[in-house]
Amino acid sequence: MKNTRTFFITGVSSGFGRAIASAALQAGHRVVGTVRNEQAAAEFQTQFQGDAHVKLLDVTQFDAVAPLAAAVEAELGPVDVVINNAGYGHEGILEESSLDEMRRQFDVNVFGAVAVMKAFLPFMRQRRRGHIVNITSMGGYITMPGISYYCGSKFALEGISETLAKEVKSLGIAVTAVAPGSFRTDWAGRSMVRSACSIGDYDSLFDPIRQSRIDKSGKQLGDPRKAAAAILALVDMQEPPEHLLIGSDALGLVRAKTEAMLASLARHEALTRSTDIV
C-alpha cells in the first residue's frame, strides 16, 4: 500500500522548491507550498492541479509562521514532511557588504527556517513522527571569496539541523540537512543579491569569480528534477541521515576539504594537545 504523505515546502515559486513540489505531486503526495505574493500563488495553482495547495508566506515575517502552520494542520491534517527550501544567495566581499545585508541573509536562510521548524515541531512531537528537511548548500561545508554571508548562513543551518536531529530522534522525528552542489536553478541568476564592488584591492581576486559565476548560471551540472527525486528517496528511508550531499561536485569538493582538515589536524596535533592540564 502506498505511503501517501503531506509535504509542507517553503519557496515553491521556482528552483528546488518547484521541482520538489512537482515530484511529490507526481508521486501521489499532497503538497502545501508557500510563495511570497499573489502572482506566484496564481502561477503555482495554475500549474499544479489535484492535491496542491498554496499559501502566502514570507518566512521573515516570523510571527505569521506558527499561525499558518496551525491553520494548515487544522485544514489539511497532519504534515508529515517539512522542507525548508526558501532562501537566496548574497554575493559580495565581506568588507564591502553591509550588516543590513547580512541580517537579511540570516533572516531568510536561518531565522526563517528555524521559525518554520519551531512551528511544526509541536505537532510532530505530539504524533511522534515527522521528517524535517533543511536545504542548505555545499557552501555550508566549503567556502570561497565573495559569499561569506551566504556560507555563514548555511554553516549555521547545518549546525542547527544536526543539533535538532539529536534532540528529537527519540521522539520519532528525523531531521536532515541536504546540501546541494551547483544546480540549474536561479540561485546565481536573478535570485542572487549582489553588493557593489567599492574597494579596488579586492578586484583582482573577486572579479573573475563573480564573472565565472554569472557565465555558468544555467549551465551547472546538477538537474533540479533529479535533486527532487533524491529528496523523495530520502524521506522514504527508514533511517535517514542527518546530512546528505547531492551533486558530484559537492561530493568532490567536500571530500577534498575533509581530507585537508584531517591533514591539518595531524600537522598541528602537538600544539592542539599542548593546552591540556596534565
BELKA-V552375 format. One record per residue. RES is the residue in one small letter. SS is DSSP state (alpha for helix, beta for strand, coil for the rest). NEAR is the number of other C-alpha atoms within 8 Angstrom. Layout:
RES_SS_NEAR + RES_SS_NEAR
//
This chain:
m_coil_2 + k_coil_3 + n_coil_4 + t_coil_7 + r_coil_9 + t_beta_12 + f_beta_14 + f_beta_12 + i_beta_15 + t_beta_12 + g_coil_15 + v_coil_17 + s_coil_11 + s_coil_10 + g_alpha_12 + f_alpha_13 + g_alpha_14 + r_alpha_11 + a_alpha_13 + i_alpha_14 + a_alpha_12 + s_alpha_9 + a_alpha_12 + a_alpha_13 + l_alpha_12 + q_alpha_7 + a_coil_6 + g_coil_7 + h_coil_12 + r_beta_12 + v_beta_14 + v_beta_12 + g_beta_14 + t_beta_15 + v_beta_16 + r_coil_10 + n_coil_8 + e_alpha_8 + q_alpha_6 + a_alpha_10 + a_alpha_15 + a_alpha_8 + e_alpha_8 + f_alpha_11 + q_alpha_11 + t_alpha_7 + q_alpha_6 + f_coil_8 + q_coil_7 + g_coil_4 + d_coil_8 + a_beta_12 + h_beta_8 + v_beta_11 + k_beta_9 + l_beta_10 + l_coil_11 + d_coil_7 + v_coil_12 + t_coil_8 + q_coil_9 + f_alpha_9 + d_alpha_6 + a_alpha_8 + v_alpha_13 + a_alpha_13 + p_alpha_8 + l_alpha_8 + a_alpha_11 + a_alpha_9 + a_alpha_8 + v_alpha_9 + e_alpha_10 + a_alpha_7 + e_alpha_6 + l_alpha_6 + g_coil_7 + p_coil_7 + v_coil_12 + d_coil_11 + v_beta_13 + v_beta_13 + i_beta_12 + n_beta_13 + n_coil_12 + a_coil_12 + g_coil_7 + y_coil_11 + g_coil_12 + h_beta_13 + e_beta_13 + g_beta_13 + i_coil_14 + l_alpha_10 + e_alpha_5 + e_alpha_11 + s_coil_10 + s_coil_8 + l_alpha_6 + d_alpha_6 + e_alpha_9 + m_alpha_10 + r_alpha_8 + r_alpha_8 + q_alpha_15 + f_alpha_11 + d_alpha_10 + v_alpha_14 + n_alpha_14 + v_alpha_13 + f_alpha_10 + g_alpha_13 + a_alpha_13 + v_alpha_8 + a_alpha_12 + v_alpha_13 + m_alpha_10 + k_alpha_9 + a_alpha_11 + f_alpha_11 + l_alpha_8 + p_alpha_8 + f_alpha_8 + m_alpha_13 + r_alpha_12 + q_alpha_6 + r_alpha_6 + r_coil_9 + r_coil_11 + g_beta_11 + h_beta_12 + i_beta_13 + v_beta_12 + n_beta_14 + i_beta_11 + t_coil_13 + s_coil_11 + m_alpha_12 + g_alpha_12 + g_alpha_16 + y_coil_9 + i_coil_10 + t_coil_9 + m_coil_6 + p_coil_9 + g_coil_10 + i_beta_14 + s_alpha_13 + y_alpha_12 + y_alpha_12 + c_alpha_13 + g_alpha_9 + s_alpha_13 + k_alpha_14 + f_alpha_11 + a_alpha_10 + l_alpha_14 + e_alpha_11 + g_alpha_8 + i_alpha_8 + s_alpha_13 + e_alpha_13 + t_alpha_8 + l_alpha_9 + a_alpha_13 + k_alpha_7 + e_alpha_7 + v_alpha_11 + k_alpha_9 + s_alpha_6 + l_alpha_8 + g_coil_10 + i_beta_15 + a_beta_13 + v_beta_14 + t_beta_16 + a_beta_15 + v_beta_13 + a_beta_15 + p_beta_13 + g_coil_14 + s_coil_10 + f_beta_11 + r_coil_13 + t_coil_12 + d_coil_12 + w_coil_10 + a_coil_11 + g_coil_10 + r_coil_6 + s_coil_9 + m_coil_12 + v_beta_8 + r_beta_7 + s_coil_10 + a_coil_6 + c_coil_9 + s_coil_5 + i_coil_7 + g_alpha_6 + d_alpha_5 + y_alpha_9 + d_alpha_9 + s_alpha_7 + l_alpha_8 + f_alpha_11 + d_alpha_9 + p_alpha_8 + i_alpha_9 + r_alpha_9 + q_alpha_8 + s_alpha_8 + r_alpha_9 + i_alpha_9 + d_alpha_6 + k_alpha_8 + s_coil_12 + g_coil_9 + k_coil_6 + q_coil_9 + l_coil_9 + g_beta_11 + d_coil_8 + p_alpha_12 + r_alpha_10 + k_alpha_8 + a_alpha_12 + a_alpha_12 + a_alpha_10 + a_alpha_9 + i_alpha_9 + l_alpha_11 + a_alpha_8 + l_alpha_8 + v_alpha_9 + d_coil_6 + m_coil_7 + q_coil_4 + e_coil_4 + p_coil_9 + p_coil_7 + e_coil_11 + h_beta_9 + l_beta_9 + l_beta_11 + i_beta_12 + g_coil_11 + s_alpha_7 + d_alpha_9 + a_alpha_14 + l_alpha_11 + g_alpha_8 + l_alpha_9 + v_alpha_11 + r_alpha_8 + a_alpha_8 + k_alpha_9 + t_alpha_8 + e_alpha_8 + a_alpha_8 + m_alpha_8 + l_alpha_8 + a_alpha_8 + s_alpha_8 + l_alpha_8 + a_alpha_7 + r_alpha_7 + h_coil_8 + e_alpha_8 + a_alpha_7 + l_alpha_7 + t_alpha_7 + r_alpha_7 + s_coil_6 + t_coil_6 + d_coil_5 + i_coil_3 + v_coil_2
//
